[in-house]
Amino acid sequence: MNKFLVILAFYAALGASALNAQSIVLSMSMDDPNAIVDIELGEGAASSLYLWVDPLADQKIVGMGIDITSSQPSVLEATTHTILNPSFFGGAFNRWDGSNAGSLGDLVSGSNAVAVTGLGIADANTGFGDVSVSGFFLHSQIDFLATAIGSSTVGISANIFGVSDSDGLVTPSFTGGTVNVVAVPEPSSVAVLAMGLVGLVVGRRRRA
């Protein structure tokens, strides 16, 4: 019986830790952390990704070093990485008390945010209710260009600084997505297509 209780407690703890792991995700939206990144762009077009953080409800992240990656660096090129609300928010709480946007590489390298206070308690008592969505907090915006035709997965990984909470280093779950870059039709091709459609419509009217 005791052995059964020990096994049951082990699996209960395992399930709890899996459910309560910090999450760091890329989203297509600065309003919704659950907007899955599945983007199709014409070559040369610009777009943005948004990095959201969901820490444990009873913890705060005291350091976060992350890289934002691309599986095909020739397809995507970051132009800016802006850490949003990097210091005092609402005049009461530090949100990102010290931050480094990192270098623009593949896509962003060496980004670091420290001393994050008040995260994980998204209610009126913290002053953070209007910048959180179901426990997620918006960290940064990555603007990028679609520089070549192809498909690239975009992802997140901890860099040498790692991610830590009040108890030490943690291993968050990271969620990325996919960006597909397609050829943009040349103006002459578009014109030929338009003429063909006009001819089709005129022909149908004459037959009518």
C-alpha positions as CSV (number, residue, x, y, z in Angstrom):
1,M,0.0,0.0,0.0
2,N,2.8,2.4,0.9
3,K,4.6,1.6,-2.3
4,F,1.4,2.3,-4.3
5,L,1.1,5.7,-2.6
6,V,4.7,6.6,-3.3
7,I,4.2,5.8,-7.0
8,L,1.0,7.7,-7.1
9,A,2.6,10.7,-5.5
10,F,5.5,10.5,-8.0
11,Y,3.2,10.6,-11.0
12,A,1.1,13.4,-9.5
13,A,4.2,15.5,-9.0
14,L,5.3,14.7,-12.5
15,G,2.0,15.8,-13.9
16,A,1.9,19.0,-11.8
17,S,5.4,20.0,-13.0
18,A,4.5,19.4,-16.6
19,L,1.3,21.5,-16.3
20,N,3.0,24.3,-14.4
21,A,6.2,24.7,-16.5
22,Q,7.0,28.2,-17.7
23,S,6.1,28.8,-21.3
24,I,7.8,31.2,-23.8
25,V,6.0,31.4,-27.1
26,L,6.2,33.2,-30.4
27,S,2.8,34.5,-31.6
28,M,1.5,36.3,-34.8
29,S,-0.4,38.7,-32.5
30,M,0.5,41.3,-29.9
31,D,-2.9,40.8,-28.5
32,D,-3.2,37.0,-28.4
33,P,-0.3,34.7,-27.3
34,N,-2.2,31.7,-28.8
35,A,-2.1,33.1,-32.3
36,I,-0.1,30.2,-33.9
37,V,2.7,31.4,-36.2
38,D,1.8,30.1,-39.6
39,I,2.7,33.0,-42.0
40,E,2.9,33.2,-45.8
41,L,4.6,36.3,-47.2
42,G,5.6,37.5,-50.6
43,E,9.4,37.8,-51.2
44,G,10.5,41.2,-49.9
45,A,7.6,41.7,-47.6
46,A,7.9,42.7,-43.9
47,S,6.1,41.2,-40.9
48,S,6.4,40.9,-37.1
49,L,6.5,38.2,-34.5
50,Y,5.7,38.7,-30.8
51,L,7.4,36.9,-27.9
52,W,5.1,36.1,-24.9
53,V,6.1,34.7,-21.5
54,D,3.9,32.7,-19.1
55,P,5.7,32.0,-15.8
56,L,4.5,29.9,-12.9
57,A,1.8,31.6,-10.9
58,D,3.7,31.5,-7.7
59,Q,7.1,32.5,-9.1
60,K,8.8,35.4,-10.8
61,I,11.4,35.1,-13.6
62,V,14.6,36.7,-12.3
63,G,16.6,36.2,-15.4
64,M,15.8,35.2,-19.0
65,G,18.4,34.8,-21.8
66,I,17.0,33.7,-25.1
67,D,17.8,33.4,-28.7
68,I,15.2,33.6,-31.5
69,T,16.2,31.3,-34.3
70,S,15.4,30.5,-38.0
71,S,16.0,27.2,-39.6
72,Q,16.8,28.9,-42.9
73,P,18.7,32.2,-42.2
74,S,18.7,33.1,-45.8
75,V,14.9,33.2,-45.9
76,L,14.3,35.6,-43.0
77,E,16.2,38.6,-41.7
78,A,15.4,40.4,-38.5
79,T,15.4,44.2,-38.7
80,T,14.6,45.2,-35.1
81,H,13.9,43.5,-31.7
82,T,12.1,45.7,-29.3
83,I,11.6,44.8,-25.7
84,L,8.2,46.2,-24.7
85,N,7.6,48.1,-21.5
86,P,11.2,47.5,-20.4
87,S,11.1,49.2,-17.0
88,F,8.4,50.8,-14.9
89,F,4.8,50.1,-15.9
90,G,2.0,52.1,-14.5
91,G,4.4,53.9,-12.2
92,A,4.2,51.1,-9.6
93,F,6.0,47.9,-10.7
94,N,9.1,46.9,-12.6
95,R,8.2,44.7,-15.5
96,W,11.6,44.1,-17.1
97,D,14.1,45.8,-14.8
98,G,17.0,45.8,-17.1
99,S,17.1,44.3,-20.6
100,N,19.2,43.7,-23.6
101,A,17.5,43.3,-27.0
102,G,20.5,41.3,-28.3
103,S,22.1,41.3,-31.7
104,L,20.2,40.8,-35.0
105,G,21.5,37.5,-36.3
106,D,19.6,34.3,-36.6
107,L,17.0,36.0,-35.9
108,V,18.0,37.4,-32.5
109,S,21.0,36.4,-30.4
110,G,21.9,37.2,-26.8
111,S,18.6,38.8,-25.8
112,N,18.5,39.1,-22.0
113,A,15.9,40.3,-19.5
114,V,16.4,40.3,-15.7
115,A,14.5,41.0,-12.5
116,V,11.0,40.5,-13.8
117,T,8.7,41.5,-11.0
118,G,5.0,40.7,-10.7
119,L,4.7,38.2,-13.5
120,G,2.4,35.3,-13.0
121,I,-0.1,37.1,-10.8
122,A,-2.3,38.7,-13.4
123,D,-4.9,40.5,-11.3
124,A,-5.9,43.9,-10.1
125,N,-3.6,43.8,-7.1
126,T,-0.4,43.8,-9.3
127,G,-1.3,46.5,-11.8
128,F,-0.5,44.1,-14.6
129,G,-4.0,43.0,-15.6
130,D,-4.1,45.1,-18.7
131,V,-0.8,43.8,-20.2
132,S,-1.5,40.1,-19.6
133,V,-3.6,37.5,-21.4
134,S,-4.5,34.4,-19.3
135,G,-1.2,34.6,-17.4
136,F,1.0,35.5,-20.5
137,F,2.9,38.7,-20.6
138,L,4.1,40.4,-23.8
139,H,7.9,40.5,-23.8
140,S,9.1,41.8,-27.2
141,Q,8.4,42.4,-30.9
142,I,10.6,41.0,-33.7
143,D,10.3,42.8,-37.0
144,F,11.7,40.9,-40.0
145,L,11.9,40.8,-43.8
146,A,11.2,37.9,-46.1
147,T,14.5,37.9,-48.0
148,A,14.3,34.8,-50.2
149,I,11.8,32.2,-51.4
150,G,11.6,29.2,-49.1
151,S,10.2,27.9,-45.8
152,S,11.7,28.5,-42.3
153,T,10.7,27.4,-38.9
154,V,11.2,30.0,-36.2
155,G,11.9,29.0,-32.7
156,I,13.2,30.0,-29.3
157,S,16.1,28.6,-27.2
158,A,17.8,29.5,-24.0
159,N,21.2,31.1,-24.5
160,I,24.2,31.0,-22.1
161,F,22.4,33.1,-19.6
162,G,19.5,30.6,-19.4
163,V,16.1,31.1,-17.8
164,S,15.8,31.2,-14.0
165,D,13.1,31.8,-11.4
166,S,13.3,32.3,-7.7
167,D,14.4,28.7,-7.2
168,G,17.2,28.7,-9.8
169,L,17.5,27.7,-13.5
170,V,14.4,26.3,-15.1
171,T,13.6,24.6,-18.5
172,P,10.6,26.4,-20.0
173,S,8.6,25.0,-22.9
174,F,9.3,26.9,-26.1
175,T,6.8,27.2,-28.9
176,G,7.7,28.5,-32.4
177,G,6.1,28.3,-35.8
178,T,6.6,28.5,-39.6
179,V,7.1,31.3,-42.1
180,N,6.7,30.5,-45.8
181,V,8.1,33.0,-48.4
182,V,6.6,32.7,-51.9
183,A,7.4,34.4,-55.2
184,V,5.6,37.6,-56.0
185,P,4.0,37.6,-59.5
186,E,5.7,40.1,-61.9
187,P,3.5,43.0,-63.0
188,S,3.5,41.7,-66.6
189,S,2.2,38.3,-65.4
190,V,-0.6,40.0,-63.4
191,A,-1.6,42.1,-66.5
192,V,-1.8,39.0,-68.7
193,L,-3.9,37.2,-66.2
194,A,-6.2,40.2,-65.8
195,M,-6.6,40.5,-69.6
196,G,-7.4,36.8,-69.8
197,L,-10.1,37.2,-67.1
198,V,-11.6,40.1,-69.0
199,G,-11.7,38.2,-72.2
200,L,-13.4,35.3,-70.5
201,V,-16.1,37.5,-69.1
202,V,-16.7,39.3,-72.4
203,G,-16.9,35.9,-74.2
204,R,-19.5,34.6,-71.8
205,R,-21.6,37.8,-72.2
206,R,-21.6,37.4,-76.0
207,R,-22.7,33.8,-75.8
208,A,-25.5,34.9,-73.5
